């Protein structure tokens, strides 16, 4: 079984942005609501370093 030979560094950074739907009505009133059950878009910045394997020597 192949194994992913990289582990993420501990300096992971997350950015979160809410996903919002907006309805604009003719009288100037607007209504906002979350877009779905998981309404927060998460972006992760990860850096990976290769692991040395004693089996392969790499």
PyMOL Python script that loads the backbone (N, CA, C, O; Angstrom):
from pymol import cmd

cmd.read_pdbstr("""\
ATOM      1  N   UNK A   1       0.844  -1.171   0.000  1.00  0.00           N
ATOM      2  CA  UNK A   1       0.000   0.000   0.000  1.00  0.00           C
ATOM      3  C   UNK A   1       0.898   1.246   0.000  1.00  0.00           C
ATOM      4  O   UNK A   1       1.806   1.370   0.822  1.00  0.00           O
ATOM      5  N   UNK A   2       0.634   2.147  -0.917  1.00  0.00           N
ATOM      6  CA  UNK A   2       1.408   3.378  -1.009  1.00  0.00           C
ATOM      7  C   UNK A   2       1.076   4.306   0.153  1.00  0.00           C
ATOM      8  O   UNK A   2      -0.060   4.355   0.626  1.00  0.00           O
ATOM      9  N   UNK A   3       2.062   5.020   0.590  1.00  0.00           N
ATOM     10  CA  UNK A   3       1.877   5.955   1.695  1.00  0.00           C
ATOM     11  C   UNK A   3       2.318   7.338   1.245  1.00  0.00           C
ATOM     12  O   UNK A   3       3.332   7.473   0.560  1.00  0.00           O
ATOM     13  N   UNK A   4       1.579   8.349   1.615  1.00  0.00           N
ATOM     14  CA  UNK A   4       1.931   9.722   1.292  1.00  0.00           C
ATOM     15  C   UNK A   4       3.150  10.091   2.125  1.00  0.00           C
ATOM     16  O   UNK A   4       3.050  10.151   3.350  1.00  0.00           O
ATOM     17  N   UNK A   5       4.315  10.344   1.492  1.00  0.00           N
ATOM     18  CA  UNK A   5       5.556  10.483   2.255  1.00  0.00           C
ATOM     19  C   UNK A   5       5.811  11.881   2.808  1.00  0.00           C
ATOM     20  O   UNK A   5       6.962  12.225   3.074  1.00  0.00           O
ATOM     21  N   UNK A   6       4.805  12.673   2.984  1.00  0.00           N
ATOM     22  CA  UNK A   6       4.994  14.044   3.451  1.00  0.00           C
ATOM     23  C   UNK A   6       4.141  14.297   4.684  1.00  0.00           C
ATOM     24  O   UNK A   6       3.033  13.774   4.801  1.00  0.00           O
ATOM     25  N   UNK A   7       4.660  15.093   5.591  1.00  0.00           N
ATOM     26  CA  UNK A   7       3.889  15.496   6.768  1.00  0.00           C
ATOM     27  C   UNK A   7       3.793  17.012   6.770  1.00  0.00           C
ATOM     28  O   UNK A   7       4.768  17.685   6.436  1.00  0.00           O
ATOM     29  N   UNK A   8       2.642  17.566   7.138  1.00  0.00           N
ATOM     30  CA  UNK A   8       2.524  19.021   7.161  1.00  0.00           C
ATOM     31  C   UNK A   8       3.314  19.629   8.314  1.00  0.00           C
ATOM     32  O   UNK A   8       3.415  19.045   9.393  1.00  0.00           O
ATOM     33  N   UNK A   9       3.865  20.798   8.069  1.00  0.00           N
ATOM     34  CA  UNK A   9       4.551  21.535   9.132  1.00  0.00           C
ATOM     35  C   UNK A   9       3.516  22.051  10.125  1.00  0.00           C
ATOM     36  O   UNK A   9       2.318  22.068   9.841  1.00  0.00           O
ATOM     37  N   UNK A  10       3.990  22.466  11.284  1.00  0.00           N
ATOM     38  CA  UNK A  10       3.082  22.950  12.313  1.00  0.00           C
ATOM     39  C   UNK A  10       2.598  24.373  12.079  1.00  0.00           C
ATOM     40  O   UNK A  10       1.733  24.846  12.815  1.00  0.00           O
ATOM     41  N   UNK A  11       3.118  25.057  11.098  1.00  0.00           N
ATOM     42  CA  UNK A  11       2.742  26.445  10.856  1.00  0.00           C
ATOM     43  C   UNK A  11       1.558  26.593   9.910  1.00  0.00           C
ATOM     44  O   UNK A  11       1.563  27.489   9.066  1.00  0.00           O
ATOM     45  N   UNK A  12       0.552  25.749  10.023  1.00  0.00           N
ATOM     46  CA  UNK A  12      -0.618  25.828   9.154  1.00  0.00           C
ATOM     47  C   UNK A  12      -1.403  27.101   9.435  1.00  0.00           C
ATOM     48  O   UNK A  12      -1.591  27.489  10.588  1.00  0.00           O
ATOM     49  N   UNK A  13      -1.858  27.744   8.362  1.00  0.00           N
ATOM     50  CA  UNK A  13      -2.640  28.965   8.510  1.00  0.00           C
ATOM     51  C   UNK A  13      -4.009  28.758   7.876  1.00  0.00           C
ATOM     52  O   UNK A  13      -4.124  28.158   6.808  1.00  0.00           O
ATOM     53  N   UNK A  14      -5.033  29.253   8.537  1.00  0.00           N
ATOM     54  CA  UNK A  14      -6.405  29.110   8.049  1.00  0.00           C
ATOM     55  C   UNK A  14      -7.006  30.476   7.787  1.00  0.00           C
ATOM     56  O   UNK A  14      -6.809  31.418   8.555  1.00  0.00           O
ATOM     57  N   UNK A  15      -7.738  30.568   6.697  1.00  0.00           N
ATOM     58  CA  UNK A  15      -8.544  31.750   6.409  1.00  0.00           C
ATOM     59  C   UNK A  15      -9.991  31.282   6.298  1.00  0.00           C
ATOM     60  O   UNK A  15     -10.275  30.286   5.633  1.00  0.00           O
ATOM     61  N   UNK A  16     -10.893  31.990   6.941  1.00  0.00           N
ATOM     62  CA  UNK A  16     -12.313  31.640   6.897  1.00  0.00           C
ATOM     63  C   UNK A  16     -13.095  32.827   6.345  1.00  0.00           C
ATOM     64  O   UNK A  16     -12.868  33.977   6.721  1.00  0.00           O
ATOM     65  N   UNK A  17     -14.022  32.516   5.443  1.00  0.00           N
ATOM     66  CA  UNK A  17     -14.846  33.556   4.838  1.00  0.00           C
ATOM     67  C   UNK A  17     -16.293  33.052   4.790  1.00  0.00           C
ATOM     68  O   UNK A  17     -16.546  31.970   4.260  1.00  0.00           O
ATOM     69  N   UNK A  18     -17.237  33.814   5.331  1.00  0.00           N
ATOM     70  CA  UNK A  18     -18.631  33.371   5.296  1.00  0.00           C
ATOM     71  C   UNK A  18     -19.214  33.466   3.885  1.00  0.00           C
ATOM     72  O   UNK A  18     -18.916  34.401   3.141  1.00  0.00           O
ATOM     73  N   UNK A  19     -20.044  32.492   3.531  1.00  0.00           N
ATOM     74  CA  UNK A  19     -20.760  32.510   2.251  1.00  0.00           C
ATOM     75  C   UNK A  19     -22.174  33.017   2.534  1.00  0.00           C
ATOM     76  O   UNK A  19     -22.950  32.353   3.221  1.00  0.00           O
ATOM     77  N   UNK A  20     -22.497  34.172   2.014  1.00  0.00           N
ATOM     78  CA  UNK A  20     -23.749  34.853   2.323  1.00  0.00           C
ATOM     79  C   UNK A  20     -24.561  35.070   1.046  1.00  0.00           C
ATOM     80  O   UNK A  20     -24.019  35.457   0.011  1.00  0.00           O
ATOM     81  N   UNK A  21     -25.858  34.817   1.135  1.00  0.00           N
ATOM     82  CA  UNK A  21     -26.785  35.164   0.067  1.00  0.00           C
ATOM     83  C   UNK A  21     -27.456  36.481   0.441  1.00  0.00           C
ATOM     84  O   UNK A  21     -27.795  36.700   1.604  1.00  0.00           O
ATOM     85  N   UNK A  22     -27.647  37.360  -0.544  1.00  0.00           N
ATOM     86  CA  UNK A  22     -28.258  38.651  -0.269  1.00  0.00           C
ATOM     87  C   UNK A  22     -29.406  38.869  -1.246  1.00  0.00           C
ATOM     88  O   UNK A  22     -29.237  38.721  -2.456  1.00  0.00           O
ATOM     89  N   UNK A  23     -30.567  39.221  -0.718  1.00  0.00           N
ATOM     90  CA  UNK A  23     -31.739  39.565  -1.532  1.00  0.00           C
ATOM     91  C   UNK A  23     -32.015  41.053  -1.355  1.00  0.00           C
ATOM     92  O   UNK A  23     -32.176  41.537  -0.235  1.00  0.00           O
ATOM     93  N   UNK A  24     -32.066  41.763  -2.458  1.00  0.00           N
ATOM     94  CA  UNK A  24     -32.335  43.203  -2.424  1.00  0.00           C
ATOM     95  C   UNK A  24     -33.776  43.426  -2.900  1.00  0.00           C
ATOM     96  O   UNK A  24     -34.154  42.961  -3.975  1.00  0.00           O
ATOM     97  N   UNK A  25     -34.565  44.127  -2.109  1.00  0.00           N
ATOM     98  CA  UNK A  25     -35.964  44.383  -2.441  1.00  0.00           C
ATOM     99  C   UNK A  25     -36.123  45.795  -2.976  1.00  0.00           C
ATOM    100  O   UNK A  25     -35.262  46.650  -2.766  1.00  0.00           O
ATOM    101  N   UNK A  26     -37.231  46.035  -3.670  1.00  0.00           N
ATOM    102  CA  UNK A  26     -37.468  47.307  -4.343  1.00  0.00           C
ATOM    103  C   UNK A  26     -37.580  48.505  -3.425  1.00  0.00           C
ATOM    104  O   UNK A  26     -37.308  49.626  -3.854  1.00  0.00           O
ATOM    105  N   UNK A  27     -37.968  48.308  -2.181  1.00  0.00           N
ATOM    106  CA  UNK A  27     -38.133  49.448  -1.266  1.00  0.00           C
ATOM    107  C   UNK A  27     -36.839  49.800  -0.535  1.00  0.00           C
ATOM    108  O   UNK A  27     -36.856  50.602   0.399  1.00  0.00           O
ATOM    109  N   UNK A  28     -35.706  49.202  -0.957  1.00  0.00           N
ATOM    110  CA  UNK A  28     -34.425  49.499  -0.328  1.00  0.00           C
ATOM    111  C   UNK A  28     -34.052  48.521   0.775  1.00  0.00           C
ATOM    112  O   UNK A  28     -32.923  48.546   1.266  1.00  0.00           O
ATOM    113  N   UNK A  29     -34.968  47.674   1.165  1.00  0.00           N
ATOM    114  CA  UNK A  29     -34.701  46.683   2.210  1.00  0.00           C
ATOM    115  C   UNK A  29     -33.882  45.550   1.599  1.00  0.00           C
ATOM    116  O   UNK A  29     -34.126  45.140   0.464  1.00  0.00           O
ATOM    117  N   UNK A  30     -32.913  45.050   2.355  1.00  0.00           N
ATOM    118  CA  UNK A  30     -32.143  43.884   1.906  1.00  0.00           C
ATOM    119  C   UNK A  30     -32.121  42.852   3.021  1.00  0.00           C
ATOM    120  O   UNK A  30     -32.186  43.179   4.206  1.00  0.00           O
ATOM    121  N   UNK A  31     -32.029  41.600   2.606  1.00  0.00           N
ATOM    122  CA  UNK A  31     -32.024  40.491   3.555  1.00  0.00           C
ATOM    123  C   UNK A  31     -30.818  39.610   3.254  1.00  0.00           C
ATOM    124  O   UNK A  31     -30.539  39.305   2.094  1.00  0.00           O
ATOM    125  N   UNK A  32     -30.113  39.208   4.289  1.00  0.00           N
ATOM    126  CA  UNK A  32     -28.953  38.334   4.140  1.00  0.00           C
ATOM    127  C   UNK A  32     -29.203  37.035   4.885  1.00  0.00           C
ATOM    128  O   UNK A  32     -29.847  37.014   5.934  1.00  0.00           O
ATOM    129  N   UNK A  33     -28.676  35.941   4.317  1.00  0.00           N
ATOM    130  CA  UNK A  33     -28.802  34.625   4.948  1.00  0.00           C
ATOM    131  C   UNK A  33     -27.572  33.797   4.605  1.00  0.00           C
ATOM    132  O   UNK A  33     -26.937  34.013   3.573  1.00  0.00           O
ATOM    133  N   UNK A  34     -27.242  32.852   5.469  1.00  0.00           N
ATOM    134  CA  UNK A  34     -26.127  31.955   5.207  1.00  0.00           C
ATOM    135  C   UNK A  34     -26.476  31.048   4.027  1.00  0.00           C
ATOM    136  O   UNK A  34     -27.630  30.659   3.849  1.00  0.00           O
ATOM    137  N   UNK A  35     -25.473  30.720   3.234  1.00  0.00           N
ATOM    138  CA  UNK A  35     -25.653  29.893   2.047  1.00  0.00           C
ATOM    139  C   UNK A  35     -25.376  28.435   2.381  1.00  0.00           C
ATOM    140  O   UNK A  35     -24.246  27.973   2.221  1.00  0.00           O
ATOM    141  N   UNK A  36     -26.383  27.704   2.841  1.00  0.00           N
ATOM    142  CA  UNK A  36     -26.242  26.279   3.120  1.00  0.00           C
ATOM    143  C   UNK A  36     -25.902  25.969   4.560  1.00  0.00           C
ATOM    144  O   UNK A  36     -25.836  26.855   5.412  1.00  0.00           O
ATOM    145  N   UNK A  37     -25.685  24.676   4.813  1.00  0.00           N
ATOM    146  CA  UNK A  37     -25.404  24.223   6.174  1.00  0.00           C
ATOM    147  C   UNK A  37     -23.999  24.588   6.617  1.00  0.00           C
ATOM    148  O   UNK A  37     -23.780  24.955   7.771  1.00  0.00           O
ATOM    149  N   UNK A  38     -23.059  24.488   5.709  1.00  0.00           N
ATOM    150  CA  UNK A  38     -21.662  24.839   6.027  1.00  0.00           C
ATOM    151  C   UNK A  38     -21.341  26.121   5.292  1.00  0.00           C
ATOM    152  O   UNK A  38     -20.756  26.104   4.210  1.00  0.00           O
ATOM    153  N   UNK A  39     -21.722  27.212   5.878  1.00  0.00           N
ATOM    154  CA  UNK A  39     -21.678  28.501   5.206  1.00  0.00           C
ATOM    155  C   UNK A  39     -20.352  29.231   5.378  1.00  0.00           C
ATOM    156  O   UNK A  39     -20.262  30.418   5.067  1.00  0.00           O
ATOM    157  N   UNK A  40     -19.338  28.556   5.860  1.00  0.00           N
ATOM    158  CA  UNK A  40     -18.030  29.188   6.016  1.00  0.00           C
ATOM    159  C   UNK A  40     -17.037  28.485   5.108  1.00  0.00           C
ATOM    160  O   UNK A  40     -16.796  27.286   5.249  1.00  0.00           O
ATOM    161  N   UNK A  41     -16.463  29.233   4.176  1.00  0.00           N
ATOM    162  CA  UNK A  41     -15.440  28.709   3.282  1.00  0.00           C
ATOM    163  C   UNK A  41     -14.111  28.747   4.011  1.00  0.00           C
ATOM    164  O   UNK A  41     -13.677  29.810   4.453  1.00  0.00           O
ATOM    165  N   UNK A  42     -13.456  27.593   4.142  1.00  0.00           N
ATOM    166  CA  UNK A  42     -12.174  27.519   4.838  1.00  0.00           C
ATOM    167  C   UNK A  42     -11.068  27.260   3.824  1.00  0.00           C
ATOM    168  O   UNK A  42     -11.169  26.363   2.988  1.00  0.00           O
ATOM    169  N   UNK A  43     -10.019  28.055   3.912  1.00  0.00           N
ATOM    170  CA  UNK A  43      -8.832  27.872   3.081  1.00  0.00           C
ATOM    171  C   UNK A  43      -7.651  27.660   4.010  1.00  0.00           C
ATOM    172  O   UNK A  43      -7.443  28.419   4.956  1.00  0.00           O
ATOM    173  N   UNK A  44      -6.883  26.621   3.728  1.00  0.00           N
ATOM    174  CA  UNK A  44      -5.732  26.285   4.560  1.00  0.00           C
ATOM    175  C   UNK A  44      -4.456  26.434   3.751  1.00  0.00           C
ATOM    176  O   UNK A  44      -4.389  25.989   2.605  1.00  0.00           O
ATOM    177  N   UNK A  45      -3.455  27.049   4.335  1.00  0.00           N
ATOM    178  CA  UNK A  45      -2.133  27.158   3.734  1.00  0.00           C
ATOM    179  C   UNK A  45      -1.217  26.173   4.467  1.00  0.00           C
ATOM    180  O   UNK A  45      -0.843  26.392   5.620  1.00  0.00           O
ATOM    181  N   UNK A  46      -0.868  25.097   3.782  1.00  0.00           N
ATOM    182  CA  UNK A  46      -0.028  24.062   4.374  1.00  0.00           C
ATOM    183  C   UNK A  46       1.285  23.970   3.619  1.00  0.00           C
ATOM    184  O   UNK A  46       1.335  24.186   2.408  1.00  0.00           O
ATOM    185  N   UNK A  47       2.337  23.648   4.340  1.00  0.00           N
ATOM    186  CA  UNK A  47       3.628  23.353   3.728  1.00  0.00           C
ATOM    187  C   UNK A  47       4.011  21.945   4.141  1.00  0.00           C
ATOM    188  O   UNK A  47       3.862  21.557   5.300  1.00  0.00           O
ATOM    189  N   UNK A  48       4.508  21.185   3.171  1.00  0.00           N
ATOM    190  CA  UNK A  48       4.866  19.797   3.432  1.00  0.00           C
ATOM    191  C   UNK A  48       6.366  19.606   3.276  1.00  0.00           C
ATOM    192  O   UNK A  48       6.998  20.183   2.391  1.00  0.00           O
ATOM    193  N   UNK A  49       6.921  18.780   4.159  1.00  0.00           N
ATOM    194  CA  UNK A  49       8.327  18.395   4.081  1.00  0.00           C
ATOM    195  C   UNK A  49       8.385  16.883   3.905  1.00  0.00           C
ATOM    196  O   UNK A  49       7.634  16.159   4.559  1.00  0.00           O
ATOM    197  N   UNK A  50       9.265  16.394   3.031  1.00  0.00           N
ATOM    198  CA  UNK A  50       9.350  14.936   2.844  1.00  0.00           C
ATOM    199  C   UNK A  50       9.901  14.259   4.093  1.00  0.00           C
ATOM    200  O   UNK A  50      10.746  14.809   4.799  1.00  0.00           O
ATOM    201  N   UNK A  51       9.408  13.066   4.343  1.00  0.00           N
ATOM    202  CA  UNK A  51       9.898  12.263   5.458  1.00  0.00           C
ATOM    203  C   UNK A  51      10.938  11.287   4.931  1.00  0.00           C
ATOM    204  O   UNK A  51      10.821  10.791   3.811  1.00  0.00           O
ATOM    205  N   UNK A  52      11.950  11.015   5.736  1.00  0.00           N
ATOM    206  CA  UNK A  52      12.940  10.023   5.372  1.00  0.00           C
ATOM    207  C   UNK A  52      12.405   8.660   5.774  1.00  0.00           C
ATOM    208  O   UNK A  52      11.916   8.492   6.892  1.00  0.00           O
ATOM    209  N   UNK A  53      12.490   7.686   4.881  1.00  0.00           N
ATOM    210  CA  UNK A  53      11.999   6.350   5.158  1.00  0.00           C
ATOM    211  C   UNK A  53      13.171   5.390   5.306  1.00  0.00           C
ATOM    212  O   UNK A  53      14.001   5.312   4.401  1.00  0.00           O
ATOM    213  N   UNK A  54      13.272   4.646   6.428  1.00  0.00           N
ATOM    214  CA  UNK A  54      14.369   3.703   6.579  1.00  0.00           C
ATOM    215  C   UNK A  54      14.284   2.541   5.585  1.00  0.00           C
ATOM    216  O   UNK A  54      15.297   1.925   5.254  1.00  0.00           O
ATOM    217  N   UNK A  55      13.050   2.240   5.105  1.00  0.00           N
ATOM    218  CA  UNK A  55      12.875   1.158   4.146  1.00  0.00           C
ATOM    219  C   UNK A  55      13.528   1.472   2.807  1.00  0.00           C
ATOM    220  O   UNK A  55      14.279   0.662   2.263  1.00  0.00           O
ATOM    221  N   UNK A  56      13.233   2.654   2.283  1.00  0.00           N
ATOM    222  CA  UNK A  56      13.713   3.017   0.957  1.00  0.00           C
ATOM    223  C   UNK A  56      15.006   3.812   1.011  1.00  0.00           C
ATOM    224  O   UNK A  56      15.705   3.921   0.004  1.00  0.00           O
ATOM    225  N   UNK A  57      15.334   4.366   2.163  1.00  0.00           N
ATOM    226  CA  UNK A  57      16.526   5.202   2.260  1.00  0.00           C
ATOM    227  C   UNK A  57      16.341   6.572   1.640  1.00  0.00           C
ATOM    228  O   UNK A  57      17.309   7.294   1.403  1.00  0.00           O
ATOM    229  N   UNK A  58      15.112   6.921   1.382  1.00  0.00           N
ATOM    230  CA  UNK A  58      14.800   8.227   0.767  1.00  0.00           C
ATOM    231  C   UNK A  58      14.053   9.096   1.731  1.00  0.00           C
ATOM    232  O   UNK A  58      13.704  10.229   1.399  1.00  0.00           O
TER     233      UNK A  58
END
""", "prot")
cmd.dss("prot")
cmd.show_as("cartoon", "prot")
cmd.util.cbc("prot")
cmd.orient("prot")
